[in-house]
Amino acid sequence: VQLVESGGGSVQAGGSLRLTCAVSGNTRSAYCMGWFRQAPGKEREGIAALYTMAGSSYYEDSVKGRFTISLDKGNNLLYLRMTDLKPEDSAVYYCAAADGRGVMAGILALGGMVAEEFGYWGQGTQVTVS
Protein backbone atom coordinates (compact mmCIF):
# COMPACT_ATOMS: atom_id res chain seq x y z
CA VAL A 1 0.00 0.00 0.00
CA GLN A 2 1.36 3.40 -1.01
CA LEU A 3 0.03 6.64 0.44
CA VAL A 4 0.53 10.19 -0.80
CA GLU A 5 -0.92 13.17 1.07
CA SER A 6 -1.79 16.56 -0.33
CA GLY A 7 -3.82 19.60 0.63
CA GLY A 8 -1.79 21.04 3.46
CA GLY A 9 -1.00 24.72 3.70
CA SER A 10 -1.31 27.86 5.78
CA VAL A 11 -4.65 29.10 7.02
CA GLN A 12 -5.93 31.59 9.56
CA ALA A 13 -7.56 30.46 12.77
CA GLY A 14 -11.18 29.56 12.18
CA GLY A 15 -10.50 28.53 8.61
CA SER A 16 -10.83 25.16 6.90
CA LEU A 17 -8.67 22.76 4.92
CA ARG A 18 -9.21 19.39 3.32
CA LEU A 19 -6.36 16.92 3.25
CA THR A 20 -6.33 14.18 0.63
CA CYS A 21 -4.51 10.86 0.75
CA ALA A 22 -4.17 8.96 -2.52
CA VAL A 23 -4.05 5.22 -1.88
CA SER A 24 -2.48 2.78 -4.33
CA GLY A 25 -1.19 -0.75 -4.35
CA ASN A 26 -2.99 -3.54 -2.50
CA THR A 27 -5.79 -1.28 -1.31
CA ARG A 28 -7.99 -4.22 -0.28
CA SER A 29 -5.65 -4.92 2.62
CA ALA A 30 -6.08 -1.44 4.08
CA TYR A 31 -8.81 -2.35 6.57
CA CYS A 32 -8.21 0.63 8.79
CA MET A 33 -7.07 4.02 7.61
CA GLY A 34 -6.28 7.02 9.68
CA TRP A 35 -4.70 10.40 10.10
CA PHE A 36 -1.92 11.22 12.53
CA ARG A 37 -0.22 14.51 13.21
CA GLN A 38 3.04 15.55 14.76
CA ALA A 39 3.91 19.02 15.98
CA PRO A 40 7.53 20.06 16.66
CA GLY A 41 8.77 18.60 19.92
CA LYS A 42 5.67 16.47 20.39
CA GLU A 43 4.87 12.83 19.85
CA ARG A 44 2.90 11.69 16.84
CA GLU A 45 -0.78 11.49 17.76
CA GLY A 46 -3.62 9.71 16.05
CA ILE A 47 -6.58 11.98 15.45
CA ALA A 48 -8.99 10.13 13.19
CA ALA A 49 -9.51 6.59 11.93
CA LEU A 50 -11.94 4.82 9.65
CA TYR A 51 -12.76 1.13 9.28
CA THR A 52 -12.94 0.76 5.52
CA MET A 53 -15.16 -2.36 5.57
CA ALA A 54 -18.00 -0.93 7.64
CA GLY A 55 -17.47 2.80 7.94
CA SER A 56 -17.10 3.04 11.69
CA SER A 57 -14.90 5.92 12.76
CA TYR A 58 -12.91 7.30 15.66
CA TYR A 59 -11.91 10.86 16.52
CA GLU A 60 -9.54 12.11 19.15
CA ASP A 61 -11.26 14.45 21.57
CA SER A 62 -9.48 17.62 20.47
CA VAL A 63 -10.74 17.30 16.88
CA LYS A 64 -14.15 15.76 17.50
CA GLY A 65 -16.86 17.88 15.91
CA ARG A 66 -14.34 19.83 13.81
CA PHE A 67 -12.65 17.18 11.67
CA THR A 68 -14.27 14.56 9.44
CA ILE A 69 -12.59 11.51 7.95
CA SER A 70 -14.07 9.99 4.81
CA LEU A 71 -13.20 7.54 2.07
CA ASP A 72 -13.91 7.62 -1.65
CA LYS A 73 -13.55 3.93 -2.41
CA GLY A 74 -14.06 4.31 -6.12
CA ASN A 75 -11.12 6.67 -6.45
CA ASN A 76 -9.04 5.28 -3.56
CA LEU A 77 -8.92 8.63 -1.82
CA LEU A 78 -8.98 9.24 1.92
CA TYR A 79 -9.96 12.69 3.10
CA LEU A 80 -9.66 14.69 6.28
CA ARG A 81 -11.94 17.69 6.31
CA MET A 82 -10.77 20.16 8.96
CA THR A 83 -12.90 23.09 10.06
CA ASP A 84 -12.62 25.75 12.79
CA LEU A 85 -8.87 25.30 12.74
CA LYS A 86 -6.85 26.46 15.71
CA PRO A 87 -3.15 27.32 16.07
CA GLU A 88 -2.69 24.15 18.11
CA ASP A 89 -3.74 22.15 15.04
CA SER A 90 -0.48 23.17 13.34
CA ALA A 91 1.54 20.04 12.61
CA VAL A 92 2.69 17.68 9.92
CA TYR A 93 -0.26 15.47 9.06
CA TYR A 94 0.28 11.86 8.02
CA CYS A 95 -2.03 9.41 6.33
CA ALA A 96 -1.63 5.83 7.53
CA ALA A 97 -3.10 2.41 6.81
CA ALA A 98 -3.29 -0.81 8.79
CA ASP A 99 -3.90 -4.25 7.33
CA GLY A 100 -5.11 -5.87 10.51
CA ARG A 101 -8.86 -6.53 10.72
CA GLY A 102 -8.84 -5.94 14.47
CA VAL A 103 -7.08 -2.59 14.49
CA MET A 104 -10.25 -0.52 14.45
CA ALA A 105 -11.82 -2.58 17.20
CA GLY A 106 -8.71 -2.02 19.25
CA ILE A 107 -8.87 1.73 18.66
CA LEU A 108 -12.48 1.89 19.81
CA ALA A 109 -11.80 -0.29 22.85
CA LEU A 110 -8.69 1.63 23.84
CA GLY A 111 -10.08 5.05 22.96
CA GLY A 112 -6.95 5.91 21.06
CA MET A 113 -4.76 5.11 18.07
CA VAL A 114 -1.40 3.37 18.29
CA ALA A 115 1.01 4.37 15.55
CA GLU A 116 2.85 1.03 15.67
CA GLU A 117 -0.29 -0.77 14.47
CA PHE A 118 -0.22 1.12 11.17
CA GLY A 119 2.27 -0.38 8.76
CA TYR A 120 1.89 2.01 5.88
CA TRP A 121 2.58 5.75 5.98
CA GLY A 122 2.59 8.73 3.68
CA GLN A 123 5.31 11.34 3.62
CA GLY A 124 3.28 13.96 5.48
CA THR A 125 1.86 17.35 4.64
CA GLN A 126 2.34 20.53 6.67
CA VAL A 127 -0.62 22.40 8.13
CA THR A 128 0.05 25.80 9.70
CA VAL A 129 -2.68 27.75 11.48
CA SER A 130 -2.00 31.32 12.55
N, C-alpha and C positions, 0 to 999 in steps of 0.2 A: 504494500500500500504506500503510495506516494501522496504527500500533502503539500499544497502550496497556498499560502495565505496572501490576501491582498485587501486593500480597503482602509488601511491605517492612515493616519494623518494627524494634523493639528486642528483642534476645535476649541471654541470657547465653552466655558462652563454653562451647562444647560442645553448644550447642543446635542446632536445625534450623529452617529456613524454606523455603517453596516460593514462588518468584516465578512469576507468570503474565503472559503477554503475549497480549493479544487482537489477532488479526490480521484486518484487513478490507480491502476494496478488491480489487485485482487480485492475489489471493493466489497464483495460478498462476505469477506471475513471481518469486515469492520462492524462488529455488532454494537459497539458503543463508541460514540464520538463525542468529543468535548473540546472546550476552550479553557486554556490556562493563561495566566498572566504572571509576569515577573517584573517588579519595579526594582530600581537600583538599590542594592543592599538588602533586599528582601528575598525570602524564599518564593519559589514558584508556587502559585496557588491555583487550584481548580475552581472555576467559577460557574461553569455550565456544562451539562452532559445530556446526551440524548441516546436512548436505546433505539437503534435503527429498525429493529424488527417490530416494535410495538408502539413506538412514539412516546414512551414515558420519559420524563425529563427531571432534571435536578438543577437547582440554582443555589449558589452560595448566598448567604443572607444579605451581604452588602450589595448584591446586584439584583436581588429578587424584586420584581415589579418594574425594573428599569431595562433589563436585558432580556432578549428572547433568542433562543437557539432554535434553528429549524433546518430541515434537510430537503433538498430538491433531488429526489432519487433519480429522476429521469436524466438529469444533467450532472449527477454526482457532485453536487455543490452543498457545502455546509455553510450556514450563515450564523452570524451573531449580530443581531440588531441591538444597538446600544442607544438608549435615550437618557435625557436628563444627566448628561455626563458631568462628573465632578473632577476636580484636580487630582484627587486620590485614585481615580481610575487610570491615571497615566502609567503606562507600563508597556513592555513588549508582550504582545498577545500571540499565543501559540495554539494552533489547531493540533489535535491529537486523536488517535484512534486506537482502540483495543480490540483484540480478536477473541477475547474470552467471553462466553455467553453469560457468565455470572458477574461480570464487572459492574453492570448497572445495578443489579440487585445488591451488590456489596456497597455501592455508593449510597443507595437509599437507606440501607440498614445502618451504615456508619454515619451518614449525614455529612459526607465529605468525599472528595476525590483524592486518590492516591496516584501521584505521577508515575510511580514505578509500574503500575498496572497497565499503562498505555505504552505500547511498543513502537508506535509510529508517530513521528512528529514532523511538523512543518518547520520552516526556518524562522518564523516569527515576523510580526509586523508591528511597528511602533505606533502607539496611540499617545498623543500628548494633549492634555486638557489644561487650559489656562484661564 
